[in-house]
Amino acid sequence: MRFIWTLIWSFLLSNMAFYVLGSMQGGKFDFTTASIFGVVFALFITVVGEMLPKEAEEH
């Protein structure tokens, strides 16, 4: 479930960032590029999250 949420949030945030930055520069919003970037960002975050050491549980 955490992978699905990571994909959803990265997709939404990357599209929002591309839209805002594009409008600030007077450019055109490209949904395809923003979506591809969102998926790549989600994969990067997932890989980095899996590589981090797991914390030991405290009892």
Steps between C-alpha positions, in 0.01 A plus 500: 500500500787738573624461141162601364489810722856587399403481134182706549669776701804524273271514196288779650790702639708480183206610284431788738867606499523484121180704466610771746854528365377501142248775567758708687732482198217563254538155350260225407397217734591157362302228678701215348838629613372581848344154533815320386703704747252406775538129432880525489495699825278234664740225394796697635328560835403132525855380429653745748242404764575131460876555522484681834580284802204379701468628856499245779179479697521616860327291767 
